[in-house]
Amino acid sequence: METSIHTIACNNLLILFATIAITGIICSKASELMRIPDVVLFLVVGIFLGPSVLNMVDIGQFQVENQLILTFGSAFILYLGGKEVSLKVLKNVKVTVFLLSTLGVLISSFLMAKIIGLNFDISFMTCLLIGSIIASTDPATIVPIFNQVKIDKKVSQTVISESALNDATGAIMTVAVLSIILGGEFSIQDNIYNLCIMVIIGVVIGITTGLLLLYLVNDSPSGIFKDYTPIISILSVIIAYELATYLGGSGYMSCFIVGLITGNKQNFKLWLSQKHYDADCNVAETLGTICRMCIFIILGSQVQLTVLFQYFVPALISVLGFIFLVRPIVVLSCALVDRKAKWNKNQLLFMMWVRETGVIPAALCGIITAMKLPGSEIISSIVFMTILITLIVQGSTTKLVARKLGLLQEKYKIESVND
């Protein structure tokens, strides 16, 4: 009987994956024809396939598999994002990136607490908890969009780096506020210390893992595993994430650093042969596509439409305040003090607009709502409304806004004219 139950569960999981894969392929093709980011269609279709509508995709009975997809998928997409970042470009905007991923999260959390408090009759600490959850941006959303819409490198790499680094700040802020709500002890000094530890460990593990594994696949006698470069790349993500997490660091930051090292290997006098480089790129691109499909279709399937409709108007007002008031204040507060970056008006406007929310806030929301805290339905409603609006509205208009602001790279400017 036990074997039969396990067999049925295994078959259901395979059918679920096949459904997601087929749906993802169709959405990817449709996104090419419609000229919008594929993650937008993944999310929308996921909502319709989920329990709230057609009930064809329900990950609820596969909690371990769901966590595996969210964790590895986000880590690998973050790794791919790191590969797209140039150290030369990042060096010139490091102050802005640091401020956005630390001070920016704090400003966003407290301003959103004020806005949510005006729209909902809940305690300030619950409002601050919601603000902390949605304060961090999401690399799993931003990286795929920027891979499809090529814009000014200085801007895109700043936003990608911000999304890679601010999950640690957002997580610490969320835990700190939660500890106050649950009546535990809270210490600003301890939380700042924990944040620094997460950052330092994540960076150190990322650099160590990236350099060591890159050394083993480089095009020299020392590259004894160069024939297995794609496999080593996947292993580097898993090792970096797990080791950093085990030691108390930020696993996502560690994966981003590994990608950063890999994408800038020439700076460390390490190269791959063309054959192994092409193989690695092909496997990474394919796996990245699968991760995007699974993450966003499953994420969409978990949206509870009844809860969204119940608090639709106040949640919508809160999210609009987040987009049009909070984000601009955060960008101006963090970018204008960085004189070296020499930001112009159009670059600032674009950074104000692009700040999609996705997997990391959704995961934090899932943990919080599972604890059945007072106001958990309101928390869920605002978080998923933020995810839906920022992803669908901002994600689908990224190329349009970049074109209007003159930030598209040259060949994409020509394509946009023909759209």
N, C-alpha and C positions, 0 to 999 in steps of 0.2 A: 504493500500500500504506500509506504514511504517513497519507494522508488517511483511509483506511478505519479505521486504528487510532484516530485522533483522533475520528472519528465515533462509533465504538463506545464509546470512553471517555466522550464527551459524553452519549450515550444512557444509559449506565449511571449517570452522575451524575444525570441528570434523573429516572430511575426511582428512584434512591436518595432524592432529595429528595421525590418524590411519596409514596414509602413513609413517610418520616418525617412529612410533613405530614398525611397521612390518619390515621396512627397517633396523631399529636399531637392532632388534632381529636377523635378518639374518646376519648382519655385525658382531654382537657379536659372533655368532656361527662360522662364517668364521674366525674371528680373533683367536679363540681357535685352529682351525685346522691349520692356517697359522703361529701361534705363534708370532703374532705382536700385539701391543696395539690396542684396539678396536677404540680409538679416531682417529687413522690414517684412518681406513676404513670409519668411520662416515664422516670425512671431504671430502675424495675423492668421496664417493658416493653422498654426498650433492652437490658437484660441478656438477655432471652429472644430478642430479634430479632438479637442479635449472634452472632459466630462461635462463641461457647461453647455456644450452644443451637441456634437455627434457622438461623443464618448468612444472614439476609435483609438485614441492615445491616452492611456491612463498609467502614469508611472508610479502611482501611489502604492501599488503592491510590490514595487521593486525599489525600495528605499536605498539599499546599498548600491545598486547599479546607478540610481539617480545621482547619488553623492559622488560616485566614481566619475560619471560623465561631467558633472559640474566642476569637480576639482581638477581632473586631468585636462579637460577641455579648456578651462580658463587658463591653466598653467601653460599649456602648449601654445595657445593663441598669444599669450603674453610673451612667450619665447620668440614667436614669429615677429611680434611687434618690436622686440629688442633688436632683432636682426635688421630691421628697417631704419634704425636710428644711427646716425653718424656721430661719432665722438667729437669730430671737428665742429659740427653744427651745435651739438648739445653743450659744448664748452662755453659757447657765447650766450646761452640762455639758462645757465645752471641756477642763477639766483631766482629767476622767475619760476622755474620748475620747483625749486625747494620751497618757496613761499606758497605757491599754489597747493602743493601737496601737504602742507602743515598748517600755516596760518589760514589758508583758504578754506580748509575743512572746518576749522573752528568758527570762522566768520559765517560760513554757510549754515552750520548747525544751529547757531544761536539766532540768526536772522530768520531761518525757517521755523524755529520754535515760536517766535513772535507771530509770524504770519499764520501758522497752524492754530495758535491759541486764539486768534481773532475769528476763526472759522469753526472751531470745535470747542465744545464745553468739556474739556479735559484738563488735567493738571499740567503745569509748566514742564515738569520732569518727563511726562509722557510725550509732550510736544518736542522736547529736546532730544528724546530717544529717537523719535521719527526723523528729526533733522539730522541726527548723527548717522542714521542708517543710509539716508539718501545723499549724504554730503560727498561721498567719494564717487568719482566717475568710473567707467567700466571698460577695461581694455578689450574684453571679449566682444564688445560692440564697436568700439572706436577703431581698433586695428583693421578689421575686415573692411570697414567703410573707407578708410584711408588707403587700403590696398587697391580698391576699385576706383577711387577718386583721387588722382594725384594732384596735390596742391603744393604750395610753397613749403619747402622742407623745414624752414625755421619754425613755422606755425605748426605743421603736422607733428613734428618730432617733439615739440614742447607739449602738445596736448597728449600725445601717446605716452611720453615720459611721466606726465602728471598722473595719468590714469594708472600707470604701473606702480607709482610710489605712494599714492594717497590711500590705497586700501588699508595699509597698516595704521595710518592715522585714524581713518574711519572706524576700523575695528576696535582700536583702543578707546576711542571716544564712546562708541556704543557700549562696550563693556563697563566703562567708568560710570556712565549714566545708569546703566542697568543695576550696577552694584548699589547705587544710591536708592533707587526705587525699591530694591529688595531689602533695604535696611542694612546693607553691609558697610564696611568702612571705606572711605574714599580719601585718597591723598593725591593732590596735584603732583607732588614731587615723585611719588611712586609711578604714576601713570606716564609722566614725561620720561622717567628712567626706563620704563617698559617699552615705550615707543623707540627710544634710542637703541635699546638692546635689539629689538626686532629689526630695525634698519641696519645696524652694524653687522649682525649675524647674517642677515639676508645678503648683504653686499659681499661679505667675506666668503661665504659659501658659494655664491654665484661666481665670483672671480676665480676661486680655487677650482671649482668643478669645470667651469668653462675652459680655462687654460689647460688643465690636465687632460681632459678628453679631446680637446682640439689638438694637443701635442701628439696624442696617440693616433690621430687620423690624418695628420698633415703629410704633404708630399715630400717626405724625406725618409731616411732609414729608420728614424724613430717612430714613424707612423705605422706601427705594426698592425693596426686595425683599420687601415684606410679603405680596405675592401668592404668594410661594414659601416661606412660613414653614416648612412641613414639610420641604422639601428642605434649607433652610438649617440646620434642627435636626440632620438626619442629617450634613450636611457639618461642622457644628461638632464633632461627636464624632470624625469621621475626622481633621480638621485638628488638633484638640487632642491626640489620641493620638499621631499621627505626629510632630508638631512637638516635643512634650515628649520623646518617645522619642529623636528625632534629636539633641536637645540634651543628652541624658543624664539626663532627668528621668523621673518616674513617669507613664506615659501614662494609667494607670487613675485615678490621683489627679487628673490634669488633666481627664479626662472627668467625674469626680464634681463638680469645682469648676464646670465649665460648666453642669451640671445644677443645681447650687446657685444659681448666678447667675440662670439661667432661671426657676427656681421661686420666686425672691425678687425678681423684676424690679421690683416696686413700690417696693422699698427704694432702687432706683437711678433712680426717677422715669421708668421706662419701662413702657409698657403695650401690649398687643396688642388689636386689635378683637375682638369676640366671634366674628365669622366666622373670622378667622385663628386665633384661639385654639382653637376647636372643631376646625378642620381639623388643626391641629398635634397636638392630643390624640388624635384618631382614628388618625392615621398612626403616632404614637409607640406607642400601645397595640397596634396590629396588628403592627408590626415587633417590639415587645418580646415579644409572644406567639410569633412565629415564631422569634426568637432562643432563647427558653426551650425550645421544642420541639426545635430542632436541637441545642443544647448538651447537654441532659440525656439525650436518646435516644442520641446519639452517645457521650456519656460512659458510659452504661450498656452500650453495645455493646462498649466497650473493656475491660470488666472481665473478667479472666481467672479463671474459676471454678476451674480446676485449681490455680492458684497460691494462691488464697484457701483452698481446702480443705486444701492441704498444710500451711499454717501457721495453720489456723483458730483453734485453742484459744489459743496464746500471743498471737496478734494480737488476738483478742477481749478477752483479759485486759488487754492494753495499752490498747485503746480505752476499755474501761470505766474504767480508771484515769484516762484522759484526761478523760472526761466527769464522773466523780463525785469526783475528787480535784484534778486539775490546774486545770480551769476554775474551780471555786469559789475556789481559792487565788488565781488571777489576778485575779478580779473583786474579791475582798475587799482584795487588796493595792493595787489601783489605784483603787477607788471610795471606800473608807472615808476616804482622805486628802483627798478633795474635799469639804470641809465646805459649800461654797456650793451644791453640787448637792442636798444634803439627801435622800439616798437612803433609802427606807424598806426594811424587811425583804422585802416582797413583790417590790419592784422588783429588789432584789439577787438574790433567788432566781430570778426570771425570766431575768435576764442570765446567771446561772450555767448555766441549762438551754439557752438558745438560742445556739448557736455552730456552725452548720452549716459543713461543709467541702465544697469542690466543685472548681470549674474551675481556679483558680489553683494549688492544691496538686497537682491532677492533671497540669497542664501541667509544673510543676517536676519531678514524679515521672517523667513521660515523657522529659524531657531527661536526667535522672540515669540512668534504667534503660537508655537508648539508649547510654550510655557504657560499659555492661557492667562496672560497678564490682563488687568483691567484695561479696556480700550484696544484689545488685540485686533478686533475687526476694523477699527479706524486705522490702526497702524498698517494692516494689510491693504486696506483700500487706498491710502495715500501712496504707499510704496509702489504698488502695482500701477496706479494711475500715473505716477511719475515715470515708471519704466515704459509704459505704453505710449505716452505723449512724447517723451523725449526721443524714444527710438523711432516711432512712426513719423512724427512731424519733423524733428530736427535731423534724424538720420536720412530721411528721404529727400530733404532739401539741401543737404550738404554741398552737393555739386552746384546747385543753382546759386546758393549764397556765395560760394567761392568764385563763381563766374562773375557775379554782379560786383564783387569786391576786387576783381582782378587778381585773384590768388591762384588760379589754375596754372599748372605747368603748360608750356607752349603747345605741345601736341594735343593736350586735352582742351585747350582753348579752341583749336580748330574743330575738334569733335563736337564741342558744345554748340558751336555756330551751326553745325549741321543737324543738331538734335531737333 
